[in-house]
């Protein structure tokens, strides 16, 4: 199954000069755990709620002066939208990430998360369970 069928297209983004206070507010308002940092429509980094905790609070960084560029993960792992489900899961595992921005020729097209995979797998399990229950003998 192609990632483009699973990925969310409504990615929350911010520029590199966005303040960490604004990033935290946006995460809270949008109920998300990450914001993709962009330069135009190209993803250049990602800031997660964990980054804010560890790189701002944990390091004693001044939240009033820090920007997305100061705390973002800039070695961004992305996946092309035509890639498959298994390739995305493998990339997440190999790179120890829970979120993959989805690109289309380098331009941000969406995002897929480990939570999305978990939800998909749970739905598939539920469908299999229905088949099994319909075919097993009554006890």
C-alpha angles and dihedrals in degrees: 000000000000118000090233087070092055105033123098113239094199097084118174108229139178136183122254092256095056111125118246088235089059091045091054092047092049092049089052095046094045095039093232132133097214144033123206111227113220141190101207103316095331119101111234101167148342133235118203131190086252090055089055091050097045104032098039110026097025094047095041093242115168105251091202093063103029120101135197090264090058095055107023126112101243099183088082121190110210136172131213114246094240093057121110134256094249093049090053092049090048092050091050091051096045093047097038093234131137097199131054121189108218117225138195109204090333095312120115110258103161147312135254124197138194087250089059090053092048092051092048092049092048090053091049091049090051091052091049090048091055091053092048093048091050093052103042123092118255116259 
